[in-house]
Each structure stands twice: as structure tokens, then as C-alpha cells.
Amino acid sequence: MERIDTSAVAHAILDAPGWARVGITAPSSCLREDAALELARVIADAVDAPVITPSLEQSTLPL
């Protein structure tokens, strides 16, 4: 089993909508569940996203 990159998960959480990050602490169980599902979606998308490595031509600056 492949280990999940915790740095990618952390960045995904920070990039998630603010309402979802705050919503997981809401007193309403419905709002907490919606927020948790949104955070899970954002994290799953980040984990499933392919890692894009720039080619040599893309990573060099023009002279």
C-alpha cells in the first residue's frame, strides 16, 4: 500500500473552502457532517491528482 503524502493532505486542507474548515467545529451535526464531507472531497482530489513534473524545457528560464 502506498503511503499518502501528509504534506499534500495538509496543503489540501488549507486550500479547502473556509466554511468547511470552520464548519467541522460547528454545533450543528448536519453542518459538521457537510463540512467533513467537503474536506474529505478536497483531500481525496489532492491525493488522486497526478503529480506534474515540468519538463526540462519548461523548467529552464530563457536567456
Backbone torsions as a table, in degrees:
resi	resn	phi	psi	omega
1	MET	NA	135.5	-178.4
2	GLU	-79.5	137.2	178.9
3	ARG	-79.9	138.1	179.3
4	ILE	-79.2	136.1	179.0
5	ASP	-72.6	109.4	-177.5
6	THR	-65.1	-27.4	176.9
7	SER	-66.3	-40.8	178.1
8	ALA	-65.4	-38.8	178.0
9	VAL	-65.1	-44.3	179.7
10	ALA	-60.7	-43.5	178.3
11	HIS	-65.6	-37.0	178.3
12	ALA	-64.0	-42.1	178.3
13	ILE	-62.0	-45.2	-179.2
14	LEU	-67.7	-27.3	178.4
15	ASP	-86.0	-8.5	179.9
16	ALA	-66.7	156.6	177.7
17	PRO	-56.8	142.6	-178.6
18	GLY	-57.6	-37.7	-178.5
19	TRP	-61.6	-34.0	-178.9
20	ALA	-73.1	-39.4	179.1
21	ARG	-65.6	-40.6	178.8
22	VAL	-78.2	-34.9	-174.8
23	GLY	-62.0	-24.9	-179.5
24	ILE	-69.6	-10.5	177.1
25	THR	-106.4	5.8	-176.4
26	ALA	-67.5	150.8	178.2
27	PRO	-69.5	-25.1	-178.7
28	SER	-80.1	125.0	-179.5
29	SER	-66.0	-32.3	178.4
30	CYS	-64.7	-43.7	179.6
31	LEU	-67.4	-41.1	177.5
32	ARG	-60.0	-42.2	-179.7
33	GLU	-66.5	-44.0	177.7
34	ASP	-60.9	-42.5	179.9
35	ALA	-65.2	-42.7	179.4
36	ALA	-63.7	-40.2	177.9
37	LEU	-64.3	-39.3	178.3
38	GLU	-65.9	-44.3	177.3
39	LEU	-61.5	-42.1	178.7
40	ALA	-62.0	-40.0	178.6
41	ARG	-63.6	-44.5	-179.5
42	VAL	-63.6	-42.6	179.6
43	ILE	-66.2	-45.0	179.7
44	ALA	-61.0	-41.3	178.0
45	ASP	-62.1	-41.0	-179.1
46	ALA	-68.2	-38.6	-179.5
47	VAL	-70.9	-37.4	-178.7
48	ASP	-79.8	-16.4	-177.1
49	ALA	-66.9	135.5	178.3
50	PRO	-68.6	145.0	176.5
51	VAL	-79.2	122.3	-177.7
52	ILE	-100.0	116.4	178.2
53	THR	-105.9	124.3	-178.9
54	PRO	-65.9	145.0	176.8
55	SER	-72.0	168.7	180.0
56	LEU	-57.8	-39.6	-179.5
57	GLU	-66.1	-35.7	-178.9
58	GLN	-76.4	-27.1	-173.8
59	SER	-92.5	-6.0	178.8
60	THR	-99.9	142.3	179.2
61	LEU	-85.4	143.7	177.2
62	PRO	-66.6	147.0	179.7
63	LEU	-89.3	NA	NA
